[in-house]
Amino acid sequence: MSSKSADPPASPPDPEGKLFGSERDQISRNIDAVLDFYSREDKKISRWQRILERFSLFIGQPVFLGFILLFVAFWIFADRAARHFGMAEFDPPPFFWLQGIVGLGALLTATVVLIKQNRLARLDEQRAHLDLKVTLLTEQKAAKLIDLLEELRRDLPNVRNRHDPEAAALQRSMNPDLVLAALDERKESDGRLKGAGEDTGGNS
């Protein structure tokens, strides 16, 4: 009984043949990782969340605005027509029932939009954390490359050895904790300066 092996992931297009096999594999892995991330996030969406987001897509279309205008016009026309034919008005001016329906619709619409925005905000926060991790890893790799280049320069006999303070500073990878602490300190300082400026402007 012969066993069938799983097909390898499709490689990205390379019409000019400039990518090596390892580069194509790395690109494929990166693409697969991104697609897996979005697939996992999509599976986390509940059934009611999907229904609400489909509704939010509808209310975000220009046709929804036309529907609201037609509904208001039809409501006022029906109320005026009832009075014209001698029937009791179901919502006389200033149309309190119409105002209540429109207000309730606006509240529900805003809630649906906020629900979708909250999910997208959480997704953006996860992407921001991923970007930060990639940036820190890239910075560490760059520092390691500079260290290797400096070591190679010192070992080459035909290159004069000299001290490069800028290269020495770049060899040390940045401590993320110190960066965050500096950012927090800067925010607090800017907040104090802004508050002092407002107090001075208010007292003048």
DRENSE-257140 format. One line per field, with one value per residue (C-alpha): residue number from 1; residue in one letter; chain; x, y, z. Coordinates in Angstrom, 3 decimals, m for minus. Layout:
<recs>
n NUM;...
res A;...
chain A;...
c1 X;...
c2 Y;...
c3 Z;...
</recs>
This chain:
<recs>
n 1;2;3;4;5;6;7;8;9;10;11;12;13;14;15;16;17;18;19;20;21;22;23;24;25;26;27;28;29;30;31;32;33;34;35;36;37;38;39;40;41;42;43;44;45;46;47;48;49;50;51;52;53;54;55;56;57;58;59;60;61;62;63;64;65;66;67;68;69;70;71;72;73;74;75;76;77;78;79;80;81;82;83;84;85;86;87;88;89;90;91;92;93;94;95;96;97;98;99;100;101;102;103;104;105;106;107;108;109;110;111;112;113;114;115;116;117;118;119;120;121;122;123;124;125;126;127;128;129;130;131;132;133;134;135;136;137;138;139;140;141;142;143;144;145;146;147;148;149;150;151;152;153;154;155;156;157;158;159;160;161;162;163;164;165;166;167;168;169;170;171;172;173;174;175;176;177;178;179;180;181;182;183;184;185;186;187;188;189;190;191;192;193;194;195;196;197;198;199;200;201;202;203;204
res M;S;S;K;S;A;D;P;P;A;S;P;P;D;P;E;G;K;L;F;G;S;E;R;D;Q;I;S;R;N;I;D;A;V;L;D;F;Y;S;R;E;D;K;K;I;S;R;W;Q;R;I;L;E;R;F;S;L;F;I;G;Q;P;V;F;L;G;F;I;L;L;F;V;A;F;W;I;F;A;D;R;A;A;R;H;F;G;M;A;E;F;D;P;P;P;F;F;W;L;Q;G;I;V;G;L;G;A;L;L;T;A;T;V;V;L;I;K;Q;N;R;L;A;R;L;D;E;Q;R;A;H;L;D;L;K;V;T;L;L;T;E;Q;K;A;A;K;L;I;D;L;L;E;E;L;R;R;D;L;P;N;V;R;N;R;H;D;P;E;A;A;A;L;Q;R;S;M;N;P;D;L;V;L;A;A;L;D;E;R;K;E;S;D;G;R;L;K;G;A;G;E;D;T;G;G;N;S
chain A;A;A;A;A;A;A;A;A;A;A;A;A;A;A;A;A;A;A;A;A;A;A;A;A;A;A;A;A;A;A;A;A;A;A;A;A;A;A;A;A;A;A;A;A;A;A;A;A;A;A;A;A;A;A;A;A;A;A;A;A;A;A;A;A;A;A;A;A;A;A;A;A;A;A;A;A;A;A;A;A;A;A;A;A;A;A;A;A;A;A;A;A;A;A;A;A;A;A;A;A;A;A;A;A;A;A;A;A;A;A;A;A;A;A;A;A;A;A;A;A;A;A;A;A;A;A;A;A;A;A;A;A;A;A;A;A;A;A;A;A;A;A;A;A;A;A;A;A;A;A;A;A;A;A;A;A;A;A;A;A;A;A;A;A;A;A;A;A;A;A;A;A;A;A;A;A;A;A;A;A;A;A;A;A;A;A;A;A;A;A;A;A;A;A;A;A;A;A;A;A;A;A;A
c1 0.000;1.648;1.415;0.938;2.986;1.424;2.018;4.515;3.194;3.014;6.040;5.581;5.849;9.373;9.109;12.708;14.190;16.081;15.064;16.933;15.113;15.785;14.508;11.331;10.822;11.318;8.839;6.335;6.694;6.173;3.077;1.712;2.308;0.374;m2.485;m2.585;m2.805;m5.804;m7.384;m7.110;m8.576;m11.432;m12.276;m12.563;m15.485;m18.762;m21.938;m23.653;m20.534;m20.584;m24.275;m23.660;m20.691;m22.699;m25.342;m22.657;m21.507;m25.062;m25.555;m22.215;m23.514;m25.074;m28.248;m28.890;m29.005;m31.498;m33.570;m33.713;m34.751;m37.442;m38.748;m39.009;m40.654;m43.142;m43.964;m44.713;m46.632;m48.769;m49.533;m50.504;m52.542;m54.494;m55.425;m56.349;m58.787;m60.377;m58.731;m56.993;m53.315;m51.189;m48.240;m49.176;m46.436;m43.799;m43.825;m42.791;m43.103;m40.903;m38.322;m38.313;m37.868;m35.059;m33.359;m33.573;m32.196;m29.305;m28.518;m28.541;m26.430;m23.825;m23.686;m23.156;m20.390;m18.673;m18.791;m16.991;m14.507;m13.633;m12.773;m10.696;m8.945;m7.953;m6.660;m4.668;m3.199;m2.025;m0.474;1.252;2.741;3.933;5.481;7.274;8.677;9.856;11.440;13.325;14.498;15.650;17.538;19.264;20.230;21.603;23.679;25.046;25.952;27.809;29.649;30.697;31.834;33.884;35.444;36.265;37.776;40.025;41.206;42.062;45.819;45.576;42.975;44.174;42.586;40.956;38.327;34.943;32.729;29.624;30.087;30.786;27.525;25.577;27.018;25.008;21.391;18.858;17.167;13.385;12.701;14.844;13.101;9.649;10.783;12.147;8.879;6.832;9.076;8.752;4.950;4.822;7.140;5.079;1.902;3.348;4.526;1.119;m0.669;1.635;1.060;m2.719;m2.553;m0.403;m2.719;m5.774;m4.305;m3.116
c2 0.000;3.221;6.306;9.735;12.543;15.932;18.469;21.200;24.736;26.669;28.905;32.587;33.491;34.141;34.950;36.138;33.252;35.549;33.818;30.837;27.855;28.911;32.425;31.065;28.778;31.671;33.854;31.002;30.476;34.179;34.267;31.117;32.635;35.785;33.766;31.523;34.587;35.967;32.502;32.103;35.541;34.797;31.585;33.546;35.582;34.352;33.807;36.914;38.960;37.918;38.829;42.248;42.898;41.939;44.420;47.057;46.508;47.188;50.349;51.638;51.688;54.762;52.752;52.696;56.499;56.419;53.858;56.149;59.159;57.145;55.815;59.306;60.689;57.802;58.202;61.920;61.381;58.605;60.778;63.732;61.481;60.091;63.644;64.534;61.613;62.460;59.670;60.105;60.984;58.196;60.554;64.251;66.900;67.195;63.422;62.087;58.447;59.083;60.832;57.883;55.326;57.326;57.834;54.118;53.262;55.674;54.135;50.591;51.646;53.320;50.238;47.897;50.108;50.281;46.488;46.062;48.840;47.198;43.930;45.723;47.696;44.454;43.118;46.310;46.025;42.487;43.636;46.495;44.039;41.853;44.859;45.806;42.291;42.230;45.676;44.622;41.425;43.384;45.805;42.911;41.362;44.681;45.058;41.528;42.240;45.401;43.435;40.797;43.457;45.207;41.888;41.173;44.637;44.108;40.742;41.967;42.670;45.226;47.362;49.836;49.168;52.258;52.978;53.943;55.222;55.290;51.675;50.712;52.316;50.577;47.200;47.280;46.279;48.613;47.619;47.755;48.363;51.501;52.689;52.249;53.986;56.908;57.159;57.169;59.838;61.929;61.638;62.700;65.620;66.752;66.434;68.607;71.211;71.252;71.603;74.431;76.189;75.924;77.283;80.196;80.945;80.770;83.094;85.706
c3 0.000;m1.131;1.047;m0.516;0.923;1.477;m1.252;m0.309;0.044;m3.154;m3.702;m4.530;m8.207;m9.434;m13.148;m13.474;m11.504;m9.129;m5.891;m4.516;m3.041;0.548;m0.149;m1.707;1.293;3.700;1.821;1.749;5.491;6.151;3.957;5.620;9.069;8.138;6.638;9.718;11.941;10.072;9.926;13.709;14.299;11.893;13.773;17.022;15.655;17.098;15.078;16.477;15.849;12.186;11.899;13.420;11.157;8.084;9.241;9.760;6.177;4.994;7.045;5.771;2.188;0.522;m0.092;3.663;3.719;0.868;2.785;5.846;3.765;1.983;5.305;6.808;3.674;3.524;7.250;6.890;3.647;5.203;8.218;6.023;3.743;6.709;7.727;4.160;3.930;7.266;9.281;12.606;12.371;13.834;14.468;14.300;14.084;15.463;14.807;18.219;17.125;14.096;16.249;18.648;15.866;14.254;17.633;18.449;15.022;15.517;18.921;17.519;14.529;16.745;18.984;16.028;14.646;18.057;18.408;15.092;15.887;19.208;17.472;14.849;17.602;19.349;16.028;15.431;18.929;18.220;14.949;16.776;19.293;16.424;14.656;17.875;18.272;14.657;15.048;18.187;16.498;13.458;15.698;17.460;14.130;12.884;16.064;15.604;11.970;12.974;15.645;13.098;10.626;13.288;14.294;10.649;10.246;13.262;11.920;8.423;8.263;5.456;7.268;9.861;13.217;14.661;17.264;15.839;18.697;16.494;15.430;19.022;20.103;17.338;18.326;21.529;20.961;22.498;25.742;25.140;28.841;28.789;25.622;27.169;30.362;28.320;26.372;29.585;31.071;27.915;27.980;31.623;30.924;27.921;29.992;32.770;30.262;28.563;31.887;32.937;29.610;29.988;33.530;32.397;29.480;31.716;34.353;31.859
</recs>
